[in-house]
Amino acid sequence: MRQFIEIRTEVAKQHPNILLLYRMGDFYETFFEDAVEINRLLGITLTSRGKDKPDAIPMAGVPFMTLDSYLARLVKLGKSVGIVEQIGDPAAVKGTMPRKLVRIVTPGTITEDELLPAKADAALIAVCPPSGKKSPQWSVVSLVLSSGAFKGFCCTEDELPGEIARISPQEILIPDSCRETAKSFSGAAQLTPLPDWHFDPKHGTDELLHHFNMENLDAWAVSEKPGVLAAAGAILGYVEQTQVDAVPHIRPLVFEESSRFVGLDPSSRRNLELTEPLRSENGPTLFSTIDHCHTSMGSRMLRSWITQPLRDPTVPRARHEAVREMIENESLRDALSEPLKNLPDLERVASRIALGSVRPRELSGLRDALPALQRLSEAAALSRVPLISDTAAILKPDPALTDLLGRALLELPAVTLRDGRVIADSFSDELKELRELRDNAGNVLAQIEAREKERTGIPTLRVEYNRVSGYYIEVSRAQADKVPDDYRRRQTLKNTERFITPELKSLEDKALAAKDRALALERSLYQGLIESCSAYVDALTRASEAAATLDALLSFAKHAADMEWTCPELSDAPGLMIEGARHPVVEKALEHYVANDCSLEPGRRLLVITGPNMGGKSTYMRSVALIVILALAGSWVPAKHARIGSIDRILTRIGASDDLARGLSTFMVEMVEAAAILHQATDRSLVLMDEIGRGTSTFDGLSLAGAIARELADRIRCYTLFATHYFELTMLAQTCAEVANVHVKAVQSGGKVVFLHEVTEGPASQSYGIAVAQLAGVPQHVIREAKAMLRELEKRAEENGPEPDLFSSPAASLPEPEIELEEERESPEVEKALSIRDDLLAIDPDTLTPREALASLYELIQKAKKKD
């Protein structure tokens, strides 16, 4: 306990809030408040040391064999965990077993497959605030330990939430002075405040130079970016602390311009359901729909492409051509797919080799995968598209690595090194001899026995072993005088004598120590094997990236071929024009999808979309945004034809929700998102606005919606899809040159509404709100009352004349545009008949008394006679 308290006190100086798992034999134990907390978090049994004493110490432990499963649960709960291991051989230690902290596991520094999501990276980022007016931008550095990717960029405060959402980190390092500010952009990531001095440009420069063994940083273009240097220093220092003695594989720092990617703020990513569903936890997303990758690293690459679409069309165009060749050349597609099916997660295996934590089965999986990597290289070399053919040289494995792993490992090594049975006998003569002694001692004893019987002429001589006496030669007392001179008496029993010879003593010493010596030698050989493999980490990392690229392209090609997608045109002309747009997720769920066109270009920058709820307005808007994202990610798209101009960001305001934790009502959230769009949108942005202004009174909401629409169309001049139920907004097309009206068609017949999901030019004729409410199961008497109130309101509107145009001056008020009705309104007679029918259906004759039945009949007759 003294040792535990000493280690706990030392660790707490830099990591006061971590749980400490302390190795004691076959368990990792926790003590004091850690034991109480792990009991609360995981339900592990809480016991105590000295439970019969008044100062009993709370204790809870987990078996070392199942450590990873418990770590996964703790990390998912946002906890950081320190691992204290036993050091040295327990059999050779006298007194307290030496122990030390070997690693701290945090959400952003995990590398084990059991703890990591297979199809997503666990990123750690450090955020450095602006240092003054000369450096007004925030600096961000990200590190993915499982791949070694190390990147930095600068952005404005408005762009910061979107950029962090793009990376989707698990953990964010921030200066302690920024603790409160960081809550506004951290999202679901764990915030880890560090003392401000960790974020020092000079300290960061020294850390980078030391870690990468460089003289200067000129080649990285970060020397004049103090914020990036500060954040890089903080992240490297944190990794050194958490990994303790292990040196992770970190690639050179790459400085990226944040303007390289299409801007997508957190709410837009959420609304478009790129990787996370809005409602059902297991619901479909864009990523889950198009992910057909054979490998986890391919899925992660695909995920990064669709969450980080590119503004520059050069790379997406290259991906489009690669997809085209894969679709048109089925033999190439098959030649690339076959070896990919046999590849492990090379990226993470390479990372664990660098950390020294790679397991035997992972190395044997790498060995078995190298021939598949060679076949993949040969298949890629056959392509005529540079994006594919250029990967051939990168994928080709080094024959020296193939030879090393082939010689060193057993065909099927043990799962863990502690079990032995990992290194091949042929790799070490000494190991082979020790194993023969360990495994074949019985055969050797039989050989010695046969030889000694022949030499001594004693037919009853036996060579035996027991745990007390060790190895011995047993001879009956009657034959004891025949033993040779080199026999030494070991033990005298009632009827027998036991002897030992120099040969048998030597065998005994070797055999009894063979098991331990073999295991120790095997550990040493395995450690040497990892060190030898570490020379190939860079090559394996590059090969994993090339394989992941091919896998992601194959996924694009498969989905495009199966769903009949087309290659988009990335144009220099402004705006976008899409024929036959389909929603990539919704079309998978429907037998027949109604495709629609969308044209947004100068002179037609804002479309006011009207039509009924459930008519498909939101699906139409999202389909356009997702087609743009897919095109700029490098995929083909669900449309007959798509021409996509330059897009710098996609901004959405869709759906209604509150944020009670921050004290924001639904309407306030709506206005906050609208304000963000108005501040961030440019004339190259795509904006989706759905039902803005509905969270307040009619006039307030209409006024706000109209002003926002006019701002987007006339002043910002962005490309906007503006869905609304305010029919007054259709008048904007009369006064704003950049506004056009479209609507989602529906027809009403027999009191029921039929949604056609077809988007056509012009405004809608009505909203069908009451019909939709009826479909939703609103009680009939409520529906009847709503219809009566609607008729009264319409009657008042007719008596008071048309409302003045909200979007022009009273003197210049325009007459209402003529609207071609899509269906005939029901006559008063039909309305009356339907009402009487509803009343009849509401009567249960089996429960009425004769008097009640007669009264109901009189009421129905009176209602039928009443004139409208």
Secondary structure, 3 states (H helix, E strand, C coil): CHHHHHHHHHHHCCCCCCEEEEEECCEEEEEHHHHHHHHHHHCCCCEEECCCCCCCEEEEEEEHHHHHHHHHHHHHCCCCEEEEEECCCHHHCCCCCCEEEEEEECCCCCCCCCCCCCCCCCCEEEEECCCECCECCEEEEEEECCCCEEEEEEECCCCHHHHHHHHCCCEEEEEHHHHHHHCCCCCCCEEEEECHHHCCHHHHHHHHHHHHCCCCCHHHCCCCCHHHHHHHHHHHHHHHHHHCCCCCCCCCCEECCHHHECEECHHHHHHHCCCCCCCCCCCCCHHHHHCCCCCHHHHHHHHHHHHCCECCCHHHHHHHHHHHHHHHCHHHHHHHHHHHCCCCCHHHHHHHHHHCCCCHHHHHHHHHHHHHHHHHHHHHCCCCCHHHHCHHHHHCCCHHHHHHHHHHECCCCCCCHHHCCCECHHHCHHHHHHHHHHHHHHHHHHHHHHHHHHHHCCCCCEEEEECCCEEEEEEEHHHHHHCCCCCEEEEECCCEEEEECHHHHHHHHHHHHHHHHHHHHHHHHHHHHHHHHHHHHHHHHHHHHHHHHHHHHHHHHHHHHHHCCECCEECCCCCEEEEEECCCCHHHHCCCCCCEEEEEECCECEEEEECCCCCCHHHHHHHHHHHHHHHHHCCCECCCEEEECCCCEEEEECCCCCEHHHCECHHHHHHHHHHHHHHHCCCCEEEEEECCCCCCCHHHHHHHHHHHHHHHHHHHCCEEEEECCCHHHHHHHHHCCCEEEEEEEEEEECCEEEEEEEEEECCCCCCCHHHHHHHCCCCHHHHHHHHHHHHHHHHHHHHHCCCCCCCCCHHHCCCCCCCCCCCCCCCHHHHHHHHHHHHHHCCCHHHCCHHHHHHHHHHHHHHHHCCC
